[in-house]
Amino acid sequence: MQDTRSKEAMKILMNARRKIETVIGQLTERFNIQKVRAKDLWHLSHRIIRKILAHTACVLLNTNLGNPPLQLDLLVKS
């Protein structure tokens, strides 16, 4: 089966995939999202939401400082 998508479309898809994988990696490694322990669904969902919110705040702070958004190491060094 041949791929009929254009090279531009493939480039857009690959860039989106790279960003998604980077964010998932950061949530897993830095924010330890895979080890969220809670006894009920309410606490579990809120702990996950807080970790995602913290990641989003770091991305916004990086953007405001003029750094690349997903380079969270620059926040610690600055």
C-alpha positions in Angstrom: 0.0 0.0 0.0 1.5 3.3 -1.0 1.4 6.4 1.1 -0.4 9.2 -0.7 0.3 12.0 1.8 2.5 14.9 0.7 5.9 15.5 2.2 4.6 18.7 3.9 1.9 16.8 5.6 4.3 14.1 6.8 6.6 16.8 8.1 3.8 18.4 10.1 2.8 15.0 11.5 6.4 14.1 12.5 6.8 17.5 14.3 3.6 17.0 16.2 4.6 13.4 17.1 8.0 14.6 18.3 6.4 17.3 20.6 3.9 14.8 22.0 6.6 12.2 22.7 8.8 14.9 24.4 5.9 16.0 26.6 5.1 12.4 27.6 8.8 11.8 28.3 9.0 14.9 30.5 5.8 14.0 32.4 7.2 10.5 33.0 10.7 11.4 33.9 10.5 14.8 35.6 7.0 14.7 37.1 7.0 11.0 37.8 3.4 10.7 36.5 3.6 6.9 36.2 3.7 6.5 40.0 0.6 8.4 41.0 -0.8 6.5 43.9 -4.3 7.3 45.2 -7.0 5.3 46.9 -9.9 6.7 44.8 -10.5 8.2 41.4 -11.0 11.7 42.7 -7.5 11.9 44.2 -5.9 10.1 41.3 -7.4 12.5 38.7 -6.5 15.6 40.8 -2.9 14.5 41.2 -2.5 13.9 37.5 -4.1 17.2 36.7 -1.7 19.0 39.1 1.3 17.4 37.4 0.0 18.4 33.9 -0.7 21.9 35.2 2.8 22.2 36.6 4.3 21.1 33.3 2.1 23.7 31.5 3.3 26.4 33.9 6.9 25.5 33.2 6.3 25.7 29.4 4.6 29.1 29.8 7.4 30.4 32.1 10.0 29.2 29.5 8.1 31.0 26.7 8.0 34.2 28.7 11.7 34.0 29.4 12.4 33.6 25.7 13.6 30.0 26.0 12.4 27.1 23.8 9.1 26.0 25.5 10.0 22.3 26.1 13.6 22.9 27.4 12.7 22.7 31.0 16.4 22.4 32.1 16.8 26.0 31.3 14.5 27.0 34.1 16.8 25.3 36.7 19.9 26.9 35.2 18.5 30.4 34.9 
